[in-house]
């Protein structure tokens, strides 16, 4: 099969069209946190994670303190059903049940499933 030379030139140009980002020698490093994208039907709350309650044979509860100081609980069937993401290099896992002292700032993502809100993901946010 013969391929016209013009086609090969166009293919080669298409691959070079967008230049990849470059590191500038001597420039300060830039850290950019990429948070989990919300999927259809999901909502996110920015709050302090105070406690994870894990009663035997029952759903897991995430106890949050919102910015207005009110307390809210969100549930998941089990810890293993939640996606945990750490955006801090000092974060030490695994995530376990119990109190969080000091509380940790998180994005908690949830969605409505069968009339109840269910935790989908917990992202541990960078410290200010």
C-alpha positions as CSV (number, residue, x, y, z in Angstrom):
1,X,0.0,0.0,0.0
2,X,1.4,3.4,-1.0
3,X,0.8,6.4,1.3
4,X,1.1,9.8,-0.3
5,X,3.9,11.9,1.1
6,X,1.6,14.8,1.8
7,X,-0.5,12.7,4.1
8,X,2.7,11.7,6.1
9,X,3.7,15.3,6.5
10,X,0.2,16.3,7.7
11,X,0.3,13.4,10.2
12,X,3.7,14.5,11.5
13,X,2.6,18.1,11.9
14,X,-0.6,17.0,13.8
15,X,1.5,15.2,16.5
16,X,3.7,18.3,17.0
17,X,0.8,20.8,17.1
18,X,0.5,21.2,20.9
19,X,3.7,21.7,22.7
20,X,4.0,19.9,26.1
21,X,4.4,22.0,29.2
22,X,8.1,22.7,29.9
23,X,10.0,23.0,33.1
24,X,11.9,26.3,33.2
25,X,15.4,25.9,34.6
26,X,15.9,27.8,37.8
27,X,12.1,28.5,38.3
28,X,10.4,27.6,41.6
29,X,8.5,24.3,41.4
30,X,4.7,24.6,41.1
31,X,2.4,22.2,42.9
32,X,-1.1,22.0,41.5
33,X,-3.7,19.9,43.4
34,X,-6.2,18.1,41.2
35,X,-9.3,17.2,43.0
36,X,-11.7,14.4,42.1
37,X,-14.3,15.5,39.5
38,X,-17.9,15.4,40.6
39,X,-20.0,12.8,38.6
40,X,-23.6,13.1,37.8
41,X,-25.8,13.4,40.9
42,X,-22.9,14.0,43.2
43,X,-22.5,16.8,45.7
44,X,-19.5,17.9,47.7
45,X,-19.2,19.5,51.2
46,X,-16.1,21.2,52.5
47,X,-15.9,20.5,56.3
48,X,-13.8,19.2,59.2
49,X,-13.9,15.4,59.6
50,X,-14.3,15.0,63.4
51,X,-15.0,11.2,63.6
52,X,-15.7,8.0,61.7
53,X,-18.1,5.8,63.5
54,X,-18.1,2.1,62.6
55,X,-20.8,0.2,64.6
56,X,-20.7,-3.6,64.0
57,X,-23.2,-4.7,61.4
58,X,-24.3,-1.2,60.5
59,X,-23.3,1.5,58.0
60,X,-20.3,3.6,58.7
61,X,-20.9,7.3,59.6
62,X,-18.7,10.3,58.9
63,X,-19.3,13.0,61.4
64,X,-18.4,16.5,60.0
65,X,-18.3,20.0,61.4
66,X,-19.4,22.4,58.7
67,X,-18.1,26.0,58.3
68,X,-21.2,27.3,60.2
69,X,-20.2,25.1,63.1
70,X,-23.2,22.7,62.7
71,X,-22.6,19.0,62.8
72,X,-23.7,16.7,60.0
73,X,-23.5,12.9,59.5
74,X,-23.1,11.1,56.2
75,X,-23.2,7.3,55.8
76,X,-21.6,4.6,53.7
77,X,-22.2,0.9,53.7
78,X,-18.6,0.2,54.7
79,X,-15.2,1.9,54.7
80,X,-14.2,-0.1,51.7
81,X,-17.1,1.4,49.6
82,X,-15.6,4.9,49.9
83,X,-12.8,6.3,47.7
84,X,-10.2,8.0,50.0
85,X,-7.8,10.5,48.4
86,X,-5.0,12.3,50.2
87,X,-3.8,15.6,48.8
88,X,-1.0,15.9,51.4
89,X,2.4,14.4,51.4
90,X,2.3,13.9,55.2
91,X,-0.9,11.9,55.2
92,X,-0.5,8.5,56.7
93,X,-3.1,5.8,56.0
94,X,-5.0,3.6,56.2
95,X,-8.2,5.4,57.1
96,X,-9.6,3.9,60.3
97,X,-12.6,4.3,62.6
98,X,-12.5,6.7,65.5
99,X,-12.0,10.3,66.4
100,X,-9.8,12.6,64.4
101,X,-7.7,14.8,66.7
102,X,-7.1,17.4,65.4
103,X,-10.0,17.2,62.9
104,X,-9.0,17.0,59.3
105,X,-10.3,19.3,56.6
106,X,-11.9,17.2,53.8
107,X,-14.1,17.4,50.7
108,X,-16.8,14.7,51.3
109,X,-18.6,13.7,48.1
110,X,-22.0,12.1,48.4
111,X,-25.0,11.2,46.2
112,X,-28.6,10.3,46.8
113,X,-29.2,6.6,46.6
114,X,-32.7,5.3,47.3
115,X,-33.8,8.4,49.2
116,X,-30.7,8.5,51.4
117,X,-27.4,10.3,51.0
118,X,-24.4,7.9,50.5
119,X,-20.7,8.9,50.9
120,X,-18.8,8.2,47.6
121,X,-15.4,9.8,48.4
122,X,-13.4,11.6,51.1
123,X,-10.5,13.8,50.0
124,X,-8.1,14.9,52.7
125,X,-7.2,18.5,51.8
126,X,-3.8,20.2,52.0
127,X,-3.0,22.1,55.2
128,X,-3.1,25.8,54.8
